[in-house]
């Protein structure tokens, strides 16, 4: 029944079913370990014959509830919560790519993800080729090698705000026999469900809109359960795992093979475990996600239209504007709204941008997006600071770019703060 509920209902009551006298909402299970009555029960847990919680690094009732709800909202078969969005992206790749193998990724990525792919994965022997997501199908094909193991992209590029052409990328992934991994942080499961457009794996920085209140850092990986891991390219999922007495993931777990392997190998060995308090807060964040995203989208569109008409603003970038290059894609893949982040440039360049950010009063200068509170940042000198100028441009970051994460405050107050800050730039 729950799978047929509308996503707004799933957000409120999905996954968790309390029994008589149990807490109405999932409790915080702040415990590292769990008690059992027999040695055989514990042995079955370590052999992966039972899915009961046995150590919070691998599973916890509070975290299970969050994982179940986000998997339901995304339309997947299972999820794995992590201690950060960065950990989710890393695990999603490492679960299927090892030293000597290769990843193709859209270049328009969050700076931290770009750095992970450009600097850290190569140290582990996994090479990444960045491609322009606007390139043609045939041009994109040239980036692939026999050792390529996946394609990675963001629903809405951060901070370039290009909307991904899912049809083109999913067709490419199918042709190559590879999974398409999508970072849906800006899209959220309310605005876009990538599995409905051909994606195979979804990751989120739960720190952003899922939490929605700037309280907790975390991430999550969601598995569609639809990719054919037995196509000959992923022996780690079909051949025996010596660390589990020769277990074969696809044979034993079927559609859950990928997400279980990520949990029992990478979470077991690398331990990027979210705390139960954080996953409790993520669970609460999901409860109001649809309501918040409606306000974020409405406010962001109003701000973008206001800035487009302002004489001190040289350009505005928001996929909800009909002037945006991704407008048609946004209408197709994000019919409920183009999320709450926009970018713009002020006449006077970086110096004027600095004055603007230091002059806002309601809008805070913080290193964050996706908060209920409006915030502003200059990516070239902060989130993308470690990238070269060429890498910044490839990611969609120009020197004058200001990123504005529009909150859920009253739109009149947001616009008034923007206007007074722009007046200070004269």
N, C-alpha and C positions, 0 to 999 in steps of 0.2 A: 504493500500500500504506500509506504513512504516514498518509494521511487517514483510514484505517479503524482506526488504532491508538487505544487508549484514551488519554485525556488524560495519564495518568501516564507512559505510554511516550513520548508526544510531548514532554512536558516534559524528558525525559532525552535523547532521541535525535532529536527533530524537526528538520527543516530542513537541518542540516549533514550532508553525506556525504563523508567523507574518502576520497581515492583512495590507492592503495598508496604507502607511505612518507610520506604527509602526516600532520600532527598529528591525534591522536585527537579533540581538542577544537578549536574555532575559535581560531586564533591572534590575537593583538593586532596588527592591521595599523596601526601607528603611523606613518602616512605621509599627507601631504596630497595627493600626486599619484601618477600611475601612468604607466609608459612604454609606448609603442606603436611599431610598426614602419612605419606609413604615415600620411600626412596624411589619406588617405581614411577611415581608421578613426576618426581623431579627428573629422573632419567629420561622420561618421555618428552619433557620440555626441552632438554638439551639435544635430543634426537630430532626435534622439530615435529614430533607426532602429536603434540598438543599446543594450543595457542594461548594458554593461560599466562598471565603475567608472572615473571619469576625474577626479574631484576630490572630496575627502572631504566638502565641504559638501553635495554632492548624493548621495553614496553611497560606502560603504567596505565591504570584504569582512567585517570584524568586525561592523559594524552591519547589513549585509545578513543575516547569520546570525541575529542577534537578531530582526530584523523578520520573517524567515521563520518563526521558531519561534512568536512571539506571534500571528502571523496564523493559523498552523495551529491553535494551541490555542483561539483564539477562533472558528475556523471561517470566517475571511474569505479574501479573494483577495489581499490585499496590505496592507502596513503602512508607516508612515513614522515613524521614531524622531526625537525632538526633544530639545532641551537641557533641557526641564523639562515638567512636567505643564501648567503655565500656557501654555507655547508650544503644546502639543498642542491645548488647548481653543481658543486664539485662532486657530490655523491651521484647525482643523476648521470654525469659523464663517466666517472670512474667505474661505475657499476658495469659498464659495457665496453670501456676503452682502456687498454693497458699500454705499457711501454712499447713503442714501435708502431702504434696505431694513430689514427688521425680523426679530426673533427672539422666539419665545415660549419661556420657560424656567421650569421649576419653581423656586420660591423657596427650597426647602430644599437649599442648596448650600454647599460649602466656602467660607469667607470670601473667599479669594483669587479664586475664580471669580466669586463675587457681585460683588466690587469690579471685576473685569475687565468684567463685563457692565453694571454700573450706572454706572461712571465712565469707563472707557477706550474701550469700543466706541462709546458715543455721541459721543466726540470725533472718531471716524473716520466718523461719520454713520450708524452702525448702531444703531438703537434696540432695546431689549430690554424686553419686558413680562413681569413675574414673576407666576406664577399659583400658587395653592395646589394641590398635586398631589392633595389629597383632594377637590377640587371635582368636580362632576358633569361628564359629557361635554358637556352642553349649556352649562354655565357656562363651561367651558374654551374652547369654540368662540368665545365672545364676545371673546376676546383676540386673535383672528387678524385680519389685514388683507390686502388684495390683495398688498401688498409683503412679507408674511412669507415667510421662506425656509427655516426649519427649526424643530424643537422640540428642546430640550435638557433633560436630567434626569440624576440620579444613580441608580444601582441601589439604593444605600443612602445616604440623605442624610447629609451630614457637617456638624455632629454631631447632627442631629435623629434620625438612625437610622430614618427612615421607609423602608419598602421600596416601591419604585415599583410601581404597578399597570400592568404592561406591556401587558396586554390593552386597557385603556382608552386608554393613550397611543399604542399602535401603531394602534389603530382610528382614533383621531383623526388621526394622521399620514397614514394611507392615505386617509381621507376628504378631507383637505386637499391631497393630492398632494405632501406634503413629507417630507423625510427626518427620521427620529428619531435624534438623536445622544445616546448614553448614556455617561456617565462611569462606568466599571466598576472604579474603583480599589479600593473596599472589597469589591466582589463578587469580583473576580479571575476569570480564565477557568476556574478550577477550581470555584468555587462557583456561578457563574452565567455562561451564555453568552447575552448579550442578543440576538444574531442569531437564536437559536432562538425568541425571543419577540417578533419583529417589529421590532427595531432595525435601522438601516441603517449607522450609523457608531458605532464605539466608541473612546473615548479612555481613557487611563490616565495617572496620575502614576506612572511606573515607580519613582520615588523610594521608594514605600511597599512594598507586599507583593511586587512583582516583584523589586526589589532584595532587600528583606527583612533587610538587615544594616546599614542606615544608612551606606552607603559612598558613594552616588552619586546625583546629581540628574539626572532625565531624564523624558521622557514618550514616548508613542507613540499614533498614530492608526491604527485598523484599519478597513478598508473591507470591507463584506459583499459588494460587487459586485452587489447585487440591485436597487438603486434605479434607477428609470427616469428618467435625467437628461434624456431627450429629450421630456419631457412638456410642454414649452413654457415652463417657469418658470425654466430655467437656461441661458440663451443662452451664458454663459461656458464651458459645456462642449460646446455644439453648434455655436457660431459660430466663425469663424476667429480664432485667436490671432496677432496681428500680430508678437508677439515670437518666434514660431516659424514665420515665413513662411506664415501662414494655416492652420496645422494646426488640425484639429477633434478635440477629445479623444475624444468618444464614437465618432466615425467611425473613428479610428485605433486606439484602445485598448479599446473595448468596456467590459466589466465593470471594467476597471482605470482608467477615465477619471478618476474623482474622486481617487484616491490618487496617480496620476501627476501630475495637475495640481497637487496640493498640494506635491509634491516639486519639480517643474520651474518653478513660478511662485513660490510663497511661500518655500520653503526656498532657492531660488536668490536671491531678492531680499531676504529678511529674515534669512536665515542663522542660525536658531536650531539650530545643528548640535550633536549630541551628540559627545563625544569617544570614540574607539575604546576607550579603557580603560573608560569607563563602560558602553558597550554590551556589552563583554566580561563585566563584572560582572553586568549585567542577564541576560545569557544564562545565567550560572551560577545566578543567583537563580531563574530559571524552572525549573532542573533540580530543585530541592527544593521548589518552590511547593506541590505537592499535599500533601507530608508536613507542611510547616510549617502550611498552612491547617487541616489536620485538628487539629493541636495548638492553634493559635490559637482555633479554634471550641470545642473541648472545654474549654479553660481559661476562655474568656470566659463560657461558659454556667455553669460551676461558680462563677465569681466573681459573676455576676449573681444566681444563686440564693442564694449566701451573703449578699450585700448585702441582698437582699429581706427576709431574716429578721433583719437586724441592727437593734437598737433605736435606734441613732444615725443611721440612714439614713432619710430622709423619702420618697425615691422612687428607682426604678431603671428605666432605659430600655435594653432590649436586645431585638431582634426575635426572639431564640430563646426568650424567656419567653412562656408561654401567656397571660400578663396583658397583653402588648404589643398595641397596636392593629393593628400590621402582622404579627402572628403568622401569620395564615392566608396572607398573601401570602408571608411568609418560607418557610413550608412548601411553597408552590407553586413559587416561583422560586429558592429557596436550600435545596434538600433536604439538601445536605451540611453545612450549618451557616450561621449568620448572621454570619460574619466575627469579627474579634477586638477590635472596639471597642464599648464601652458607656459610658453616661453615668449619673450619679447625683447626688443632692443630699444634703448632710449637714444634720442639724438644727443650726441656728445660722447658716445662710446662708453668704454669701461669706466671712465672717471665719473660720468653722470650716473652710471649704474650703481657705483659704490655709494654715491650720495643718496640715491633713491633708497637703497637697502638700509642705510643708516638713518633714514628719515621716517620710515614707517613706524607706526605706533601700535596699531592692532596686529599687523602682520609682522611676525617675528623672524629675525635672521637666525636660522637654525639649520643644521645638517640633517634634513629630514624631508620626506614627502608623505602624503597619505594620512595625515593627521586630521582630526576634526577641526583643528585650529589652523588658520592660514599661516603659511610660512614662505620665505623667499631665500634664494641662494644664487651665487655666481659660480656655476659648475667649473669653468675653466681654471679658477683659482682654488677650488675646493675638491669636489668629488672626482673630477677628472684631472687634478693637478699633476698626478704622477705620469700622465700620458704625454707623449711628444705632441707638438703642434699638429703634425700630420695625423697622428692617431686621434687627437681631439676633433679635428675636422671630419675624419672618417666616422666618428661617433655622433656627429651632428652638433658638436660644440664649437661655437665661434666666440671670439674674445668679448663681444658685447652682449652675449646671451645671458638673460636673467631668467631663472626658473621660478615660477610662482605656483605653489601648491595651494589651491583655493579651498578653504575650509567650509564649514557648514554654518558660519555666523550669518546674520542678516545681510543680504546683498547690499543694502544701502550703506551700512557701516564699512563694508569692505571697499566699496567704490570711493567713499569719502576718504578713507585712509590712502588709497592709491593716488587720488587727486592731490591731496596735500603733500604727499611725498614727491610727486612729479613737479609740483610747484616749487619745491626746494631745489630742484635741479636746474632752474633757469639761471 
